[in-house]
Amino acid sequence: DAFRRRLLYAKYFSKLTSSRRARKARLPHFRLNKVNHIRVWLELRADPREAHNSTYRFGDAAANVLVMATLSSVTFLCLRMFSGAWSAARIDDLMLAVSATCLSMFMYQFIQLATKTKKKYDSTKILYTEQLNLYIKIFSNPTNKEELVACNNMLKICLKLIKEMESSKGKDKYKVLLLNPLIYNLLRVTILSALGTMSSDILGFKIRLWKL
């Protein structure tokens, strides 16, 4: 539920700087051409609810535990399959395969929600577009030059800040395990290898699904 709330908030946040999408969603539209607008936009991007809501922290911890449990069960399943100890005739082996598959499917939903949320918070193109509009206004309207230059400098600082946050996992700290490329590729290879081994035992020929 916490991840769905984050995605819904990110969807509404991404529509604030677009007049058409903001009007369609019945949201206030404001351009990033004033210092106060940029300040409010940064505050909204930080989502102040997360600092005072324990539901988000509990959801983060539950998602990380789910990743570790899925990784452990899938790894154990692969070890049994590759060693030849796994058998479709044994109930415990079948239960292990079913539980690993269910956990993997459940975790995939979390990964999809986290990935969509991250894409909604990608504001680099918006900031560059606003910078371009400010440059045009500076040359076309020199009377307001000081305020426009201040806004432009603030947008440059915002770009640097967002890049540093993304490189240090600042905004996406709650989903480090879910979006870590190493863990994602490890899970993908192990799950597809396990499915390939299982299909070879059942169908009689080997399918290399991990190459997909």
Phi and psi in degrees as a GROMACS rama.xvg file:
@    title "Ramachandran Plot"
@    xaxis  label "Phi"
@    yaxis  label "Psi"
@TYPE xy
-64.7647  -38.1008  ALA-2
-70.1317  -35.538  PHE-3
-67.9387  -37.5588  ARG-4
-64.7441  -41.0223  ARG-5
-61.5305  -43.252  ARG-6
-65.0801  -42.1194  LEU-7
-63.3341  -42.4037  LEU-8
-64.3215  -41.0543  TYR-9
-65.7736  -35.887  ALA-10
-62.8559  -45.2944  LYS-11
-68.1765  -37.3548  TYR-12
-63.713  -39.3037  PHE-13
-69.0055  -13.4319  SER-14
-94.3898  -5.67325  LYS-15
-67.1682  -36.0989  LEU-16
-90.2876  2.23042  THR-17
-111.423  121.874  SER-18
-64.3524  -41.4323  SER-19
-67.8419  -47.8424  ARG-20
-70.4168  -34.7316  ARG-21
-66.3862  -41.2207  ALA-22
-65.9251  -37.3432  ARG-23
-67.7653  -36.0059  LYS-24
-90.2625  2.96138  ALA-25
58.7415  48.2114  ARG-26
-117.865  153.783  LEU-27
-69.4432  137.07  PRO-28
-107.722  132.207  HIS-29
-143.073  140.124  PHE-30
-84.5506  154.571  ARG-31
-90.8025  55.323  LEU-32
-114.953  11.6589  ASN-33
-136.981  151.571  LYS-34
-63.917  -41.2598  VAL-35
-64.9217  -38.3073  ASN-36
-63.2584  -42.2024  HIS-37
-65.6085  -39.7785  ILE-38
-63.4696  -45.1548  ARG-39
-64.8527  -40.6927  VAL-40
-60.795  -40.7798  TRP-41
-66.8833  -39.2463  LEU-42
-65.216  -40.3167  GLU-43
-68.6226  -35.5959  LEU-44
-65.202  -32.4981  ARG-45
-73.3125  -14.1824  ALA-46
53.2897  78.7791  ASP-47
-62.343  -12.7628  PRO-48
-66.3127  -30.7475  ARG-49
-66.7018  -29.7814  GLU-50
-71.5434  -21.71  ALA-51
-118.828  11.0898  HIS-52
-121.365  117.323  ASN-53
-75.014  -15.8827  SER-54
-63.5308  -38.379  THR-55
-67.5697  -42.2673  TYR-56
-65.8736  -38.172  ARG-57
-66.1008  -39.5297  PHE-58
-64.6876  -38.0742  GLY-59
-62.7778  -45.744  ASP-60
-65.1809  -39.5075  ALA-61
-65.068  -39.4342  ALA-62
-65.7833  -41.109  ALA-63
-66.6731  -37.7403  ASN-64
-65.2844  -37.846  VAL-65
-62.7449  -41.2066  LEU-66
-62.5804  -45.0884  VAL-67
-66.4487  -39.6828  MET-68
-66.1214  -41.4009  ALA-69
-64.4717  -44.172  THR-70
-62.4635  -40.5936  LEU-71
-66.9081  -46.23  SER-72
-67.0094  -40.4416  SER-73
-68.5494  -38.9993  VAL-74
-64.0523  -43.3421  THR-75
-64.622  -39.0933  PHE-76
-63.8941  -42.8497  LEU-77
-65.1926  -38.8615  CYS-78
-62.9311  -41.6109  LEU-79
-67.3641  -38.038  ARG-80
-69.79  -45.105  MET-81
-70.0128  -27.4116  PHE-82
-82.8487  -8.33124  SER-83
84.6402  7.17688  GLY-84
-85.1686  -15.5172  ALA-85
-79.1277  138.891  TRP-86
-141.637  134.731  SER-87
-69.4552  -15.1003  ALA-88
-81.3186  -15.8384  ALA-89
-90.9884  135.203  ARG-90
-69.0387  -40.4072  ILE-91
-66.4956  -34.3358  ASP-92
-68.6625  -39.44  ASP-93
-65.3135  -40.1669  LEU-94
-64.514  -38.3871  MET-95
-63.807  -42.6626  LEU-96
-65.2941  -41.6474  ALA-97
-66.1815  -44.1835  VAL-98
-65.4418  -40.3975  SER-99
-64.3728  -38.8861  ALA-100
-67.0874  -43.0116  THR-101
-64.6359  -42.9215  CYS-102
-63.3752  -38.5519  LEU-103
-65.9856  -42.4739  SER-104
-66.4361  -38.8561  MET-105
-66.8141  -40.8384  PHE-106
-68.3598  -31.7297  MET-107
-61.0393  -36.357  TYR-108
-64.2232  -40.8831  GLN-109
-62.2915  -41.709  PHE-110
-63.6634  -40.7734  ILE-111
-63.7254  -42.9956  GLN-112
-64.6777  -43.4121  LEU-113
-65.8529  -38.7997  ALA-114
-67.3616  -43.1623  THR-115
-63.7914  -39.5255  LYS-116
-63.6682  -41.6415  THR-117
-63.2685  -39.4754  LYS-118
-66.5286  -35.9065  LYS-119
-66.8655  -30.3139  LYS-120
-86.0756  0.586854  TYR-121
-74.876  101.588  ASP-122
-110.086  14.2412  SER-123
-63.5616  -45.2602  THR-124
-64.0456  -38.1391  LYS-125
-63.8222  -44.395  ILE-126
-66.908  -39.9649  LEU-127
-64.2296  -39.6095  TYR-128
-64.319  -42.2214  THR-129
-65.3546  -36.1556  GLU-130
-62.5116  -43.1917  GLN-131
-61.8821  -42.1342  LEU-132
-63.9676  -36.491  ASN-133
-67.8908  -39.5171  LEU-134
-60.1706  -41.5341  TYR-135
-64.5704  -41.0201  ILE-136
-68.7869  -34.4006  LYS-137
-61.2677  -41.9252  ILE-138
-78.7858  -29.8253  PHE-139
-86.9846  -23.4027  SER-140
-135.769  78.832  ASN-141
-67.1764  -16.9937  PRO-142
-66.0457  -30.8214  THR-143
-99.7873  26.4939  ASN-144
-64.88  -40.4272  LYS-145
-63.323  -46.5731  GLU-146
-66.2116  -39.6081  GLU-147
-67.6407  -37.774  LEU-148
-66.1796  -39.263  VAL-149
-62.5295  -42.2071  ALA-150
-64.0963  -40.2549  CYS-151
-63.5415  -42.5123  ASN-152
-64.6613  -36.7523  ASN-153
-67.2859  -37.4991  MET-154
-66.1618  -35.9782  LEU-155
-63.2658  -41.6508  LYS-156
-64.9379  -38.5863  ILE-157
-62.073  -42.2953  CYS-158
-62.0882  -45.0627  LEU-159
-63.9821  -41.325  LYS-160
-64.3253  -43.7993  LEU-161
-65.3476  -40.1638  ILE-162
-64.4133  -39.9068  LYS-163
-67.1157  -38.0319  GLU-164
-66.1207  -40.678  MET-165
-68.8716  -36.0604  GLU-166
-71.6017  -30.8973  SER-167
-100.036  11.5538  SER-168
61.5397  34.4339  LYS-169
-64.5555  -61.4912  GLY-170
-70.449  -32.4409  LYS-171
-99.849  27.1228  ASP-172
-65.1346  -29.9836  LYS-173
-70.4173  -16.2504  TYR-174
-125.183  35.6076  LYS-175
-59.7432  -47.1366  VAL-176
-68.6509  -35.3969  LEU-177
-71.0983  -35.1275  LEU-178
-106.55  6.72714  LEU-179
-67.2544  120.931  ASN-180
-60.8939  -33.7131  PRO-181
-64.0247  -47.1339  LEU-182
-67.7199  -38.2669  ILE-183
-63.5068  -46.9227  TYR-184
-67.4231  -36.529  ASN-185
-63.88  -44.5783  LEU-186
-64.7211  -40.4923  LEU-187
-63.4121  -45.0967  ARG-188
-67.1714  -43.8808  VAL-189
-67.545  -42.1109  THR-190
-66.3202  -45.7997  ILE-191
-68.1023  -33.5025  LEU-192
-66.2031  -40.4626  SER-193
-65.0514  -41.3013  ALA-194
-65.8739  -37.7404  LEU-195
-64.5521  -41.6081  GLY-196
-66.6031  -40.5779  THR-197
-64.371  -41.0379  MET-198
-68.3007  -33.5401  SER-199
-68.809  -34.0804  SER-200
-70.6603  -35.0546  ASP-201
-84.981  -44.4921  ILE-202
-87.567  -23.0886  LEU-203
96.2931  -2.9467  GLY-204
-136.416  154.649  PHE-205
-87.8687  133.179  LYS-206
-120.536  122.658  ILE-207
-92.8068  81.9133  ARG-208
-74.1691  -23.3386  LEU-209
-68.2016  -12.2442  TRP-210
-85.0709  -5.97385  LYS-211
